[in-house]
Amino acid sequence: FGEIGVGDPAAVAKMSFLPSLFVILGALIFRLMSGRSNAAQIGVFFAILGSGLAMIGLARGPAGMIAGLCVQQTGAGMAVPMLVAWAQTKFPFEHRGRGMGLWTGAFFFGQFVSPWLVHRLNLATGTMQGAFLASGVAALLATLVAFGMAARRRRPA
């Protein structure tokens, strides 16, 4: 927000309120996609999240930042239910508890290293918005990989 000229914490809080509600929309989108393959779900997740991150990186004012945050938070709302559902398919029933314990550890480790990685991207790009744009582009590239995997699985052998 500081890079687009918003420095007042109260203003940032007001602008963050609406986007936070979009997490619910992401969870609903995941529900609608629950019958699709994991690769398709992951592709949609990366497409939404990456688009939002790129919009944040390209925002030139508060309206653009809020729009980007709404899209990004929609993707974020898909993240946990989609990743849990995907992880559950990788373990036999009798090992799902242990597997989800490992998944949870990896999830929280990711949250731990995320600020460090974003800081490194900030240093590499020169701005925090550059870090968001780079993350968005990476997620959009991951979209192509996920949709490619989904299409490959759909083709008859």
OpenMM code with the backbone's topology and positions (N, CA, C; nanometers):
from openmm import Vec3, app, unit

residues = "PHE GLY GLU ILE GLY VAL GLY ASP PRO ALA ALA VAL ALA LYS MET SER PHE LEU PRO SER LEU PHE VAL ILE LEU GLY ALA LEU ILE PHE ARG LEU MET SER GLY ARG SER ASN ALA ALA GLN ILE GLY VAL PHE PHE ALA ILE LEU GLY SER GLY LEU ALA MET ILE GLY LEU ALA ARG GLY PRO ALA GLY MET ILE ALA GLY LEU CYS VAL GLN GLN THR GLY ALA GLY MET ALA VAL PRO MET LEU VAL ALA TRP ALA GLN THR LYS PHE PRO PHE GLU HIS ARG GLY ARG GLY MET GLY LEU TRP THR GLY ALA PHE PHE PHE GLY GLN PHE VAL SER PRO TRP LEU VAL HIS ARG LEU ASN LEU ALA THR GLY THR MET GLN GLY ALA PHE LEU ALA SER GLY VAL ALA ALA LEU LEU ALA THR LEU VAL ALA PHE GLY MET ALA ALA ARG ARG ARG ARG PRO ALA".split()
positions = [
    Vec3(0.0824, -0.1193, 0.0000),
    Vec3(0.0000, 0.0000, 0.0000),
    Vec3(0.0865, 0.1252, 0.0000),
    Vec3(0.2002, 0.1184, 0.0692),
    Vec3(0.2886, 0.2339, 0.0729),
    Vec3(0.3401, 0.2724, -0.0648),
    Vec3(0.3610, 0.1727, -0.1515),
    Vec3(0.4136, 0.2009, -0.2851),
    Vec3(0.3103, 0.2657, -0.3774),
    Vec3(0.1829, 0.2586, -0.3398),
    Vec3(0.0801, 0.3266, -0.4204),
    Vec3(0.0297, 0.4522, -0.3500),
    Vec3(0.0985, 0.4923, -0.2418),
    Vec3(0.0675, 0.6187, -0.1764),
    Vec3(-0.0265, 0.6107, -0.0574),
    Vec3(-0.0550, 0.4915, -0.0068),
    Vec3(-0.1418, 0.4789, 0.1097),
    Vec3(-0.0540, 0.4436, 0.2296),
    Vec3(-0.0392, 0.5379, 0.3224),
    Vec3(0.0462, 0.5157, 0.4374),
    Vec3(-0.0279, 0.5083, 0.5693),
    Vec3(-0.1521, 0.5506, 0.5710),
    Vec3(-0.2295, 0.5521, 0.6949),
    Vec3(-0.2790, 0.4114, 0.7283),
    Vec3(-0.2404, 0.3567, 0.8441),
    Vec3(-0.2830, 0.2211, 0.8808),
    Vec3(-0.4344, 0.2037, 0.8840),
    Vec3(-0.5078, 0.3069, 0.9257),
    Vec3(-0.6543, 0.2976, 0.9281),
    Vec3(-0.7091, 0.2845, 0.7860),
    Vec3(-0.6494, 0.3558, 0.6914),
    Vec3(-0.6938, 0.3460, 0.5516),
    Vec3(-0.6629, 0.2082, 0.4953),
    Vec3(-0.5465, 0.1542, 0.5292),
    Vec3(-0.5109, 0.0195, 0.4839),
    Vec3(-0.6105, -0.0820, 0.5404),
    Vec3(-0.6447, -0.0683, 0.6671),
    Vec3(-0.7415, -0.1600, 0.7288),
    Vec3(-0.8764, -0.1527, 0.6585),
    Vec3(-0.9223, -0.0332, 0.6276),
    Vec3(-1.0509, -0.0174, 0.5571),
    Vec3(-1.0460, -0.0801, 0.4189),
    Vec3(-0.9327, -0.0645, 0.3494),
    Vec3(-0.9204, -0.1196, 0.2144),
    Vec3(-0.9016, -0.2706, 0.2166),
    Vec3(-0.8586, -0.3269, 0.3272),
    Vec3(-0.8370, -0.4713, 0.3374),
    Vec3(-0.9624, -0.5473, 0.3790),
    Vec3(-1.0624, -0.4762, 0.4273),
    Vec3(-1.1831, -0.5419, 0.4763),
    Vec3(-1.2550, -0.6187, 0.3662),
    Vec3(-1.2874, -0.5522, 0.2572),
    Vec3(-1.3630, -0.6161, 0.1486),
    Vec3(-1.2893, -0.7361, 0.0894),
    Vec3(-1.1615, -0.7233, 0.0542),
    Vec3(-1.0923, -0.8396, -0.0018),
    Vec3(-1.0911, -0.9616, 0.0898),
    Vec3(-1.0888, -0.9411, 0.2200),
    Vec3(-1.0859, -1.0562, 0.3104),
    Vec3(-1.2125, -1.1404, 0.2993),
    Vec3(-1.3221, -1.0811, 0.2578),
    Vec3(-1.4468, -1.1566, 0.2407),
    Vec3(-1.4400, -1.2506, 0.1200),
    Vec3(-1.3493, -1.2238, 0.0282),
    Vec3(-1.3394, -1.3054, -0.0930),
    Vec3(-1.2794, -1.4438, -0.0666),
    Vec3(-1.2234, -1.4651, 0.0518),
    Vec3(-1.1770, -1.5987, 0.0901),
    Vec3(-1.2958, -1.6951, 0.0853),
    Vec3(-1.4118, -1.6477, 0.1267),
    Vec3(-1.5331, -1.7305, 0.1250),
    Vec3(-1.5669, -1.7709, -0.0176),
    Vec3(-1.5562, -1.6780, -0.1119),
    Vec3(-1.5827, -1.7093, -0.2527),
    Vec3(-1.4876, -1.8177, -0.3025),
    Vec3(-1.3610, -1.8097, -0.2628),
    Vec3(-1.2646, -1.9121, -0.3027),
    Vec3(-1.3027, -2.0496, -0.2511),
    Vec3(-1.3503, -2.0560, -0.1276),
    Vec3(-1.3939, -2.1838, -0.0713),
    Vec3(-1.5150, -2.2377, -0.1481),
    Vec3(-1.6043, -2.1496, -0.1897),
    Vec3(-1.7205, -2.1920, -0.2693),
    Vec3(-1.6778, -2.2415, -0.4074),
    Vec3(-1.5803, -2.1749, -0.4678),
    Vec3(-1.5296, -2.2203, -0.5982),
    Vec3(-1.4676, -2.3587, -0.5831),
    Vec3(-1.3918, -2.3792, -0.4742),
    Vec3(-1.3366, -2.5130, -0.4519),
    Vec3(-1.4494, -2.6150, -0.4433),
    Vec3(-1.5540, -2.5827, -0.3733),
    Vec3(-1.6678, -2.6758, -0.3595),
    Vec3(-1.7268, -2.7091, -0.4963),
    Vec3(-1.7408, -2.6092, -0.5808),
    Vec3(-1.7946, -2.6321, -0.7155),
    Vec3(-1.7011, -2.7182, -0.7992),
    Vec3(-1.5727, -2.7130, -0.7699),
    Vec3(-1.4735, -2.7889, -0.8470),
    Vec3(-1.4400, -2.9232, -0.7841),
    Vec3(-1.5070, -2.9596, -0.6768),
    Vec3(-1.4683, -3.0794, -0.6022),
    Vec3(-1.4753, -3.2077, -0.6848),
    Vec3(-1.5528, -3.2102, -0.7906),
    Vec3(-1.5603, -3.3286, -0.8750),
    Vec3(-1.4536, -3.3346, -0.9824),
    Vec3(-1.3742, -3.2304, -0.9939),
    Vec3(-1.2684, -3.2248, -1.0963),
    Vec3(-1.1401, -3.2879, -1.0443),
    Vec3(-1.0486, -3.3131, -1.1334),
    Vec3(-0.9200, -3.3723, -1.0945),
    Vec3(-0.8410, -3.2756, -1.0078),
    Vec3(-0.7481, -3.3314, -0.9308),
    Vec3(-0.6607, -3.2471, -0.8490),
    Vec3(-0.5835, -3.1488, -0.9360),
    Vec3(-0.5365, -3.1941, -1.0525),
    Vec3(-0.4603, -3.1061, -1.1416),
    Vec3(-0.5458, -2.9891, -1.1893),
    Vec3(-0.6724, -3.0139, -1.2212),
    Vec3(-0.7619, -2.9058, -1.2640),
    Vec3(-0.7866, -2.8086, -1.1489),
    Vec3(-0.8085, -2.8609, -1.0294),
    Vec3(-0.8299, -2.7752, -0.9126),
    Vec3(-0.7076, -2.6877, -0.8868),
    Vec3(-0.5901, -2.7497, -0.8929),
    Vec3(-0.4663, -2.6757, -0.8683),
    Vec3(-0.4455, -2.5710, -0.9778),
    Vec3(-0.4797, -2.6044, -1.1017),
    Vec3(-0.4680, -2.5086, -1.2110),
    Vec3(-0.5553, -2.3866, -1.1906),
    Vec3(-0.6803, -2.4087, -1.1509),
    Vec3(-0.7711, -2.2955, -1.1251),
    Vec3(-0.7191, -2.2125, -1.0084),
    Vec3(-0.6739, -2.2798, -0.9037),
    Vec3(-0.6167, -2.2096, -0.7880),
    Vec3(-0.5019, -2.1195, -0.8315),
    Vec3(-0.4045, -2.1751, -0.9040),
    Vec3(-0.2903, -2.0949, -0.9474),
    Vec3(-0.3328, -1.9818, -1.0409),
    Vec3(-0.4311, -2.0064, -1.1267),
    Vec3(-0.4772, -1.9024, -1.2188),
    Vec3(-0.5370, -1.7840, -1.1424),
    Vec3(-0.6218, -1.8144, -1.0452),
    Vec3(-0.6847, -1.7068, -0.9685),
    Vec3(-0.5824, -1.6362, -0.8807),
    Vec3(-0.5061, -1.7136, -0.8054),
    Vec3(-0.4074, -1.6546, -0.7155),
    Vec3(-0.3037, -1.5743, -0.7939),
    Vec3(-0.2516, -1.6321, -0.9012),
    Vec3(-0.1502, -1.5632, -0.9812),
    Vec3(-0.2016, -1.4365, -1.0455),
    Vec3(-0.3258, -1.4399, -1.0934),
    Vec3(-0.3846, -1.3181, -1.1519),
    Vec3(-0.3943, -1.2082, -1.0472),
    Vec3(-0.4392, -1.2448, -0.9269),
    Vec3(-0.4503, -1.1457, -0.8204),
    Vec3(-0.3153, -1.0894, -0.7796),
    Vec3(-0.2156, -1.1766, -0.7656),
    Vec3(-0.0817, -1.1289, -0.7291),
    Vec3(-0.0252, -1.0357, -0.8366),
    Vec3(-0.0448, -1.0716, -0.9624),
    Vec3(0.0028, -0.9859, -1.0713),
    Vec3(-0.0705, -0.8517, -1.0713),
    Vec3(-0.2011, -0.8546, -1.0439),
    Vec3(-0.2778, -0.7287, -1.0364),
    Vec3(-0.2254, -0.6403, -0.9240),
    Vec3(-0.1930, -0.7013, -0.8097),
    Vec3(-0.1357, -0.6244, -0.6984),
    Vec3(-0.0027, -0.5629, -0.7426),
    Vec3(0.0777, -0.6413, -0.8117),
    Vec3(0.2068, -0.5928, -0.8584),
    Vec3(0.1970, -0.4811, -0.9606),
    Vec3(0.0881, -0.4787, -1.0358),
    Vec3(0.0708, -0.3771, -1.1394),
    Vec3(-0.0164, -0.2599, -1.0957),
    Vec3(-0.0735, -0.2657, -0.9761),
    Vec3(-0.1655, -0.1612, -0.9289),
    Vec3(-0.0950, -0.0260, -0.9209),
    Vec3(-0.1655, 0.0756, -0.9638),
    Vec3(-0.1110, 0.2109, -0.9585),
    Vec3(-0.1873, 0.2994, -0.8606),
    Vec3(-0.2921, 0.2454, -0.8014),
    Vec3(-0.3701, 0.3221, -0.7051),
    Vec3(-0.4495, 0.2286, -0.6164),
    Vec3(-0.5201, 0.2844, -0.5186),
    Vec3(-0.5960, 0.2018, -0.4251),
    Vec3(-0.7014, 0.1125, -0.4906),
    Vec3(-0.7711, 0.1618, -0.5899),
    Vec3(-0.8752, 0.0801, -0.6544),
    Vec3(-0.8143, -0.0440, -0.7192),
    Vec3(-0.7032, -0.0283, -0.7877),
    Vec3(-0.6362, -0.1425, -0.8493),
    Vec3(-0.5833, -0.2405, -0.7464),
    Vec3(-0.5338, -0.1869, -0.6350),
    Vec3(-0.4830, -0.2729, -0.5280),
    Vec3(-0.5971, -0.3537, -0.4670),
    Vec3(-0.7101, -0.2890, -0.4417),
    Vec3(-0.8250, -0.3587, -0.3830),
    Vec3(-0.8765, -0.4658, -0.4786),
    Vec3(-0.8836, -0.4347, -0.6071),
    Vec3(-0.9290, -0.5343, -0.7058),
    Vec3(-0.8349, -0.6548, -0.7066),
    Vec3(-0.7051, -0.6283, -0.7087),
    Vec3(-0.6080, -0.7371, -0.7062),
    Vec3(-0.6180, -0.8206, -0.5799),
    Vec3(-0.6369, -0.7542, -0.4674),
    Vec3(-0.6514, -0.8263, -0.3413),
    Vec3(-0.7764, -0.9143, -0.3409),
    Vec3(-0.8859, -0.8650, -0.3996),
    Vec3(-1.0083, -0.9452, -0.4061),
    Vec3(-0.9848, -1.0737, -0.4861),
    Vec3(-0.9167, -1.0621, -0.5989),
    Vec3(-0.8879, -1.1798, -0.6807),
    Vec3(-0.7911, -1.2724, -0.6067),
    Vec3(-0.6856, -1.2157, -0.5493),
    Vec3(-0.5869, -1.2963, -0.4777),
    Vec3(-0.6498, -1.3692, -0.3600),
    Vec3(-0.7342, -1.3016, -0.2845),
    Vec3(-0.7979, -1.3644, -0.1688),
    Vec3(-0.8969, -1.4728, -0.2107),
    Vec3(-0.9554, -1.4601, -0.3294),
    Vec3(-1.0406, -1.5678, -0.3816),
    Vec3(-0.9561, -1.6936, -0.3999),
    Vec3(-0.8384, -1.6784, -0.4591),
    Vec3(-0.7482, -1.7927, -0.4729),
    Vec3(-0.7042, -1.8463, -0.3381),
    Vec3(-0.6746, -1.7568, -0.2447),
    Vec3(-0.6322, -1.7995, -0.1113),
    Vec3(-0.7418, -1.8812, -0.0424),
    Vec3(-0.8665, -1.8492, -0.0695),
    Vec3(-0.9770, -1.9244, -0.0105),
    Vec3(-0.9843, -2.0676, -0.0608),
    Vec3(-0.9287, -2.0911, -0.1772),
    Vec3(-0.9240, -2.2270, -0.2320),
    Vec3(-0.8070, -2.3066, -0.1756),
    Vec3(-0.7046, -2.2395, -0.1280),
    Vec3(-0.5768, -2.3034, -0.0970),
    Vec3(-0.5863, -2.4181, 0.0021),
    Vec3(-0.6319, -2.3922, 0.1219),
    Vec3(-0.6280, -2.4953, 0.2251),
    Vec3(-0.7204, -2.6124, 0.1921),
    Vec3(-0.8490, -2.5901, 0.1573),
    Vec3(-0.9307, -2.7082, 0.1278),
    Vec3(-0.8788, -2.7886, 0.0083),
    Vec3(-0.8257, -2.7192, -0.0926),
    Vec3(-0.7752, -2.7891, -0.2106),
    Vec3(-0.6505, -2.8697, -0.1769),
    Vec3(-0.5589, -2.8109, -0.1016),
    Vec3(-0.4361, -2.8815, -0.0666),
    Vec3(-0.4622, -2.9988, 0.0273),
    Vec3(-0.5553, -2.9828, 0.1205),
    Vec3(-0.5901, -3.0933, 0.2098),
    Vec3(-0.6526, -3.2067, 0.1295),
    Vec3(-0.7464, -3.1726, 0.0410),
    Vec3(-0.8108, -3.2763, -0.0413),
    Vec3(-0.7079, -3.3479, -0.1275),
    Vec3(-0.6160, -3.2734, -0.1872),
    Vec3(-0.5117, -3.3337, -0.2703),
    Vec3(-0.4239, -3.4255, -0.1861),
    Vec3(-0.3805, -3.3778, -0.0698),
    Vec3(-0.2925, -3.4584, 0.0156),
    Vec3(-0.3624, -3.5870, 0.0599),
    Vec3(-0.4910, -3.5806, 0.0860),
    Vec3(-0.5643, -3.6992, 0.1307),
    Vec3(-0.5647, -3.8087, 0.0239),
    Vec3(-0.5567, -3.7703, -0.1020),
    Vec3(-0.5565, -3.8712, -0.2090),
    Vec3(-0.4216, -3.9425, -0.2208),
    Vec3(-0.3192, -3.8902, -0.1553),
    Vec3(-0.1845, -3.9450, -0.1686),
    Vec3(-0.1504, -4.0493, -0.0628),
    Vec3(-0.2360, -4.0650, 0.0368),
    Vec3(-0.2090, -4.1575, 0.1465),
    Vec3(-0.3187, -4.2620, 0.1563),
    Vec3(-0.2824, -4.3885, 0.1821),
    Vec3(-0.3860, -4.4882, 0.2103),
    Vec3(-0.4557, -4.4511, 0.3413),
    Vec3(-0.5777, -4.4976, 0.3549),
    Vec3(-0.6604, -4.4600, 0.4685),
    Vec3(-0.5879, -4.4730, 0.6024),
    Vec3(-0.5187, -4.5841, 0.6211),
    Vec3(-0.4551, -4.6096, 0.7511),
    Vec3(-0.3367, -4.5167, 0.7806),
    Vec3(-0.2896, -4.4409, 0.6815),
    Vec3(-0.1762, -4.3503, 0.7018),
    Vec3(-0.2140, -4.2033, 0.6855),
    Vec3(-0.3426, -4.1744, 0.6714),
    Vec3(-0.3822, -4.0357, 0.6474),
    Vec3(-0.3541, -3.9437, 0.7655),
    Vec3(-0.3686, -3.9920, 0.8866),
    Vec3(-0.3389, -3.9082, 1.0028),
    Vec3(-0.1934, -3.8661, 1.0055),
    Vec3(-0.1039, -3.9612, 0.9870),
    Vec3(0.0397, -3.9310, 0.9830),
    Vec3(0.0719, -3.8416, 0.8631),
    Vec3(0.0130, -3.8727, 0.7507),
    Vec3(0.0364, -3.7920, 0.6308),
    Vec3(-0.0097, -3.6484, 0.6487),
    Vec3(-0.1248, -3.6314, 0.7123),
    Vec3(-0.1732, -3.4953, 0.7331),
    Vec3(-0.0894, -3.4221, 0.8374),
    Vec3(-0.0308, -3.4961, 0.9306),
    Vec3(0.0626, -3.4335, 1.0242),
    Vec3(0.1843, -3.3796, 0.9506),
    Vec3(0.2371, -3.4587, 0.8572),
    Vec3(0.3493, -3.4123, 0.7751),
    Vec3(0.3078, -3.2936, 0.6889),
    Vec3(0.1876, -3.3023, 0.6309),
    Vec3(0.1368, -3.1926, 0.5480),
    Vec3(0.1262, -3.0653, 0.6307),
    Vec3(0.0725, -3.0754, 0.7508),
    Vec3(0.0563, -2.9582, 0.8363),
    Vec3(0.1920, -2.8969, 0.8706),
    Vec3(0.2895, -2.9813, 0.9015),
    Vec3(0.4238, -2.9308, 0.9283),
    Vec3(0.4813, -2.8565, 0.8083),
    Vec3(0.4622, -2.9136, 0.6892),
    Vec3(0.5119, -2.8485, 0.5670),
    Vec3(0.4386, -2.7169, 0.5419),
    Vec3(0.3080, -2.7145, 0.5670),
    Vec3(0.2279, -2.5936, 0.5476),
    Vec3(0.2794, -2.4808, 0.6377),
    Vec3(0.2993, -2.5115, 0.7651),
    Vec3(0.3458, -2.4079, 0.8565),
    Vec3(0.4911, -2.3707, 0.8316),
    Vec3(0.5734, -2.4633, 0.7843),
    Vec3(0.7095, -2.4279, 0.7449),
    Vec3(0.7049, -2.3297, 0.6278),
    Vec3(0.6126, -2.3533, 0.5342),
    Vec3(0.5948, -2.2604, 0.4226),
    Vec3(0.5553, -2.1217, 0.4695),
    Vec3(0.4676, -2.1142, 0.5689),
    Vec3(0.4309, -1.9835, 0.6237),
    Vec3(0.5507, -1.9177, 0.6922),
    Vec3(0.6353, -1.9983, 0.7536),
    Vec3(0.7536, -1.9468, 0.8218),
    Vec3(0.8524, -1.8868, 0.7213),
    Vec3(0.8787, -1.9554, 0.6099),
    Vec3(0.9795, -1.9075, 0.5147),
    Vec3(0.9247, -1.8057, 0.4153),
    Vec3(0.7926, -1.7934, 0.4064),
    Vec3(0.7325, -1.7022, 0.3097),
    Vec3(0.7820, -1.5579, 0.3222),
    Vec3(0.7841, -1.4981, 0.4410),
    Vec3(0.8340, -1.3599, 0.4486),
    Vec3(0.9778, -1.3459, 0.4006),
    Vec3(1.0616, -1.4448, 0.4308),
    Vec3(1.2000, -1.4408, 0.3847),
    Vec3(1.2057, -1.4434, 0.2319),
    Vec3(1.1258, -1.5324, 0.1713),
    Vec3(1.1247, -1.5419, 0.0252),
    Vec3(1.0727, -1.4135, -0.0390),
    Vec3(0.9658, -1.3576, 0.0171),
    Vec3(0.9115, -1.2326, -0.0374),
    Vec3(1.0149, -1.1208, -0.0226),
    Vec3(1.0845, -1.1176, 0.0891),
    Vec3(1.1895, -1.0169, 0.1079),
    Vec3(1.2989, -1.0328, 0.0019),
    Vec3(1.3376, -1.1577, -0.0258),
    Vec3(1.4389, -1.1816, -0.1295),
    Vec3(1.3879, -1.1340, -0.2659),
    Vec3(1.2611, -1.1613, -0.2955),
    Vec3(1.2037, -1.1128, -0.4220),
    Vec3(1.1989, -0.9604, -0.4246),
    Vec3(1.1671, -0.8996, -0.3121),
    Vec3(1.1656, -0.7538, -0.3016),
    Vec3(1.3043, -0.6986, -0.3339),
    Vec3(1.4074, -0.7600, -0.2777),
    Vec3(1.5441, -0.7158, -0.3059),
    Vec3(1.5800, -0.7373, -0.4530),
    Vec3(1.5371, -0.8497, -0.5091),
    Vec3(1.5717, -0.8823, -0.6477),
    Vec3(1.5011, -0.7912, -0.7477),
    Vec3(1.3759, -0.7537, -0.7179),
    Vec3(1.2992, -0.6725, -0.8125),
    Vec3(1.3071, -0.5234, -0.7827),
    Vec3(1.3438, -0.4884, -0.6603),
    Vec3(1.3558, -0.3476, -0.6240),
    Vec3(1.2334, -0.2878, -0.5572),
    Vec3(1.1210, -0.3581, -0.5634),
    Vec3(0.9991, -0.3087, -0.4991),
    Vec3(0.9169, -0.4260, -0.4482),
    Vec3(0.8301, -0.3979, -0.3524),
    Vec3(0.7403, -0.5022, -0.3045),
    Vec3(0.6399, -0.5379, -0.4141),
    Vec3(0.5960, -0.4392, -0.4902),
    Vec3(0.5053, -0.4695, -0.6009),
    Vec3(0.5734, -0.5573, -0.7041),
    Vec3(0.7014, -0.5373, -0.7252),
    Vec3(0.7765, -0.6250, -0.8147),
    Vec3(0.7788, -0.7677, -0.7633),
    Vec3(0.7890, -0.7833, -0.6313),
    Vec3(0.7853, -0.9169, -0.5703),
    Vec3(0.6497, -0.9825, -0.5933),
    Vec3(0.5419, -0.9043, -0.5784),
    Vec3(0.4084, -0.9588, -0.6039),
    Vec3(0.3912, -0.9954, -0.7505),
    Vec3(0.4402, -0.9101, -0.8399),
    Vec3(0.4288, -0.9392, -0.9830),
    Vec3(0.5076, -1.0650, -1.0191),
    Vec3(0.6286, -1.0796, -0.9669),
    Vec3(0.7086, -1.1996, -0.9941),
    Vec3(0.6381, -1.3244, -0.9416),
    Vec3(0.5800, -1.3150, -0.8228),
    Vec3(0.5057, -1.4290, -0.7669),
    Vec3(0.3845, -1.4619, -0.8526),
    Vec3(0.3165, -1.3589, -0.9004),
    Vec3(0.2003, -1.3807, -0.9861),
    Vec3(0.2377, -1.4486, -1.1166),
    Vec3(0.3462, -1.4042, -1.1777),
    Vec3(0.3922, -1.4663, -1.3031),
    Vec3(0.4301, -1.6126, -1.2783),
    Vec3(0.4977, -1.6401, -1.1667),
    Vec3(0.5338, -1.7786, -1.1337),
    Vec3(0.4078, -1.8643, -1.1162),
    Vec3(0.3077, -1.8107, -1.0492),
    Vec3(0.1828, -1.8857, -1.0302),
    Vec3(0.1113, -1.9078, -1.1631),
    Vec3(0.1142, -1.8091, -1.2519),
    Vec3(0.0498, -1.8261, -1.3823),
    Vec3(0.1242, -1.9299, -1.4666),
    Vec3(0.2548, -1.9374, -1.4538),
    Vec3(0.3296, -2.0438, -1.5217),
    Vec3(0.2931, -2.1802, -1.4628),
    Vec3(0.2765, -2.1866, -1.3315),
    Vec3(0.2337, -2.3116, -1.2675),
    Vec3(0.0938, -2.3516, -1.3146),
    Vec3(0.0112, -2.2526, -1.3477),
    Vec3(-0.1219, -2.2802, -1.4039),
    Vec3(-0.1098, -2.3622, -1.5316),
    Vec3(-0.0195, -2.3214, -1.6175),
    Vec3(-0.0002, -2.3918, -1.7443),
    Vec3(0.0435, -2.5362, -1.7204),
    Vec3(0.1326, -2.5557, -1.6252),
    Vec3(0.1788, -2.6913, -1.5922),
    Vec3(0.0621, -2.7748, -1.5405),
    Vec3(-0.0153, -2.7188, -1.4468),
    Vec3(-0.1271, -2.7940, -1.3883),
    Vec3(-0.2326, -2.8277, -1.4931),
    Vec3(-0.2679, -2.7318, -1.5777),
    Vec3(-0.3675, -2.7606, -1.6818),
    Vec3(-0.3131, -2.8594, -1.7843),
    Vec3(-0.1818, -2.8526, -1.8112),
    Vec3(-0.1209, -2.9519, -1.8995),
    Vec3(-0.1306, -3.0914, -1.8405),
    Vec3(-0.1092, -3.1027, -1.7107),
    Vec3(-0.1217, -3.2327, -1.6440),
    Vec3(-0.2665, -3.2805, -1.6451),
    Vec3(-0.3598, -3.1884, -1.6251),
    Vec3(-0.5017, -3.2253, -1.6267),
    Vec3(-0.5425, -3.2736, -1.7654),
    Vec3(-0.4949, -3.2066, -1.8693),
    Vec3(-0.5291, -3.2466, -2.0055),
    Vec3(-0.4660, -3.3798, -2.0410),
    Vec3(-0.3442, -3.4031, -1.9962),
    Vec3(-0.2761, -3.5290, -2.0228),
    Vec3(-0.3510, -3.6463, -1.9585),
    Vec3(-0.4047, -3.6262, -1.8408),
    Vec3(-0.4786, -3.7318, -1.7720),
    Vec3(-0.6129, -3.7600, -1.8374),
    Vec3(-0.6675, -3.6599, -1.9053),
    Vec3(-0.7981, -3.6757, -1.9691),
    Vec3(-0.7902, -3.7540, -2.0997),
    Vec3(-0.6719, -3.7489, -2.1661),
    Vec3(-0.6567, -3.8187, -2.2939),
    Vec3(-0.6608, -3.9703, -2.2736),
    Vec3(-0.7324, -4.0413, -2.3598),
    Vec3(-0.7337, -4.1876, -2.3497),
    Vec3(-0.5970, -4.2446, -2.3848),
    Vec3(-0.5612, -4.3537, -2.3192),
    Vec3(-0.4308, -4.4166, -2.3409),
    Vec3(-0.4285, -4.4933, -2.4717),
] * unit.nanometer
topology = app.Topology()
chain = topology.addChain("A")
for resn in residues:
    res = topology.addResidue(resn, chain)
    for name in ("N", "CA", "C"):
        topology.addAtom(name, app.Element.getBySymbol(name[0]), res)
